[in-house]
Amino acid sequence: MAGRSAHDMTQGPVFGHIVRMMMPMSFGILAMMLVGIVDTYWVGTLGTAQQAAVQMSFPVTMLVMSVSIGLGAGAVSAVSRAAGRKDGSSIPRISTDAMTLALLLVGIVSFIGVLTVEDIFRALGASDTMLPHVVDYMRVWFGGIVLIVGPMVAGNILRALGNAVIPSIMMMAAAAINLVLDPVFILDDVFGLFPGLGWGVSGAALATVAANACTFLMVLWYLVFREKLLDFNWEDLGEVWHHWSDIARVGIPACISNIFNPVAMTVAMSGLAMARFGDAAVGGLGVAGRLEAFAIVPLFALSACIGAVTGQNGGAERIDRVREAFRTSFLFALAWGLGVAAVLWIFADVLAAIFLPSEAGQAAAVAYWRIAALTIAGYGITIAGSAGFNGLGRPSYGMMITAGRALGLMVPFVLLGSFLVNAPVGVIGGIAAANVLSGLATALFVLTRAPMTAKHGKARKRKPVDAAAEEPA
């Protein structure tokens, strides 16, 4: 298998490989979540319009990042399946093609975004006071998006080969650099100790871009000189196109799947659901969801790692090990979800009082933690199941799982609960019902009916070898 630090995950304990990757990934994800909180704090010191501008940019940045997440899933699938087939000679070629495809597509998005950012946010309803700040922020962000996406795709390539430590170190390094640069770039004066650059909201975006640029350079060095996973020989463009097609075959559905959950949560927060019961109820649901997200970081890490395991074992035609990867991951999601639910149930009142000023907001958060939090395991099972199928090169199943939970169950249930119960608990009950039903349906389908073999793209027709040319002189 290519790469000095690559791991053969077709041998040894299946769940052991998942845990080995999941633990460092959890720290990396936590570090990146912390950056979001600190960014919000520093930008908040500039004023309400500035903070609102950065918050308004979030749906657009998430939409763009879903493209890179999808391309990363395609890279994991293609590289891990090749590793499982013991096709080590093609791994550097696939890795290089995955990186170039991601950078090319995101580069196009970057160019269009810089030119149209003002029109985009004016159409989204940004106020006259907010618009200049959101344009300042997003022009820098769009301009540097290639430097943000590059380390993500590189990390996915390494995880496909079983190396989760280096990607996690890179995530934590980017977070640390970002945390240091934030006050320097954003503020005029840093704690009264030394002058800052005072770039405001554009400084917040530039801190993110600069931090990721540093880690991108480091991970490129690692891929080229340490692991020798990048091949800059583009003589056979037919092979490049073949790999791009295979990566896009998984990446495009994975990208679409990443949009479903934010859409469903937007509906849950909207005037058709939770917003009907006032701003305090919306705030309570938002705070409850954010704290829950911290608690289930290991489930996010699980979904980031299972695809490499199913991909390698699917490529090696080890169906028994693919099935075990799903089964043990679902059991972990169940155990962790119940543990988190117990903690949130016990401390619900205390947490609500700490983070929410109004009684109505506290009531909504407590209701969420004592109803929906009990069903976290169902959500964990769906995201693990979807990622596992992406690893196998079967993204249609992954998209079916995520769409089924978000659009098929959650959206209608939260709307129904909102109007039938006519209280925040109706919306919360809809989220809980979607988690339970989707988790049960996913587990039943995956463990009893779903195909466990890897699905590869169409075989590439190779050029015939000139036999005369191969004869010794």
Salt bridges, closest charged atoms under 4 A:
ASP8 OD1 - LYS86 NZ 3.69
ASP87 OD2 - ARG85 NH2 3.96
ASP97 OD1 - ARG93 NH2 2.75
ASP97 OD2 - HIS243 ND1 2.77
GLU118 OE2 - ARG122 NH2 2.76
ASP231 OD2 - ARG93 NH1 3.62
ASP236 OD2 - ARG460 NH2 2.43
ASP246 OD2 - ARG81 NH2 3.19
ASP246 OD1 - ARG249 NH2 2.95
ASP320 OD2 - ARG318 NH2 3.14
ASP349 OD2 - ARG370 NH2 3.12
